[in-house]
Amino acid sequence: MSLYSNESIFQVLFVTLVLGGGCALLAGRAIALTWRGIGIAAIAMVPLGLAVRFVHFALFNEILLQPRTYIIETAILIAVSCLSFQRTRAQQMVRQYYWLYEPNGPLGWRLRQDAPARA
């Protein structure tokens, strides 16, 4: 049984990755910029997954309530959102606390060697 019966691979990639992934990227960034937790970024992808499912249904006559496809699409959106969140949070920590932290790869930060010692 195919996950998408009425769509080509390009249509699936466009709707799920370009449209949905772009929204997930921006949502993860926005949630990180407001200093909320990463759990909020993951939970926010549940309704976005429904929206992506609706676009497949409305444009390409796919089945609206198809649980397996919804779970896969939502998992992709959660991954994109969480990566965007972590990247933004790492940039925030290094930029805002430049005297305490330094970059440690694209998704992390670490204590600077010359950071002040705890009292």
Secondary structure, 3 states (H helix, E strand, C coil): CCCCCCCCHHHHHHHHHHHHHHHHHHHHHHHHHCCCCHHHHHHCHHHHHHHHHHHHHHHHCCCCCCHHHHHHHHHHHHHHHHHHHHHHHHHHHHHHCCCCEEECCCCCEEECCCCCCCC
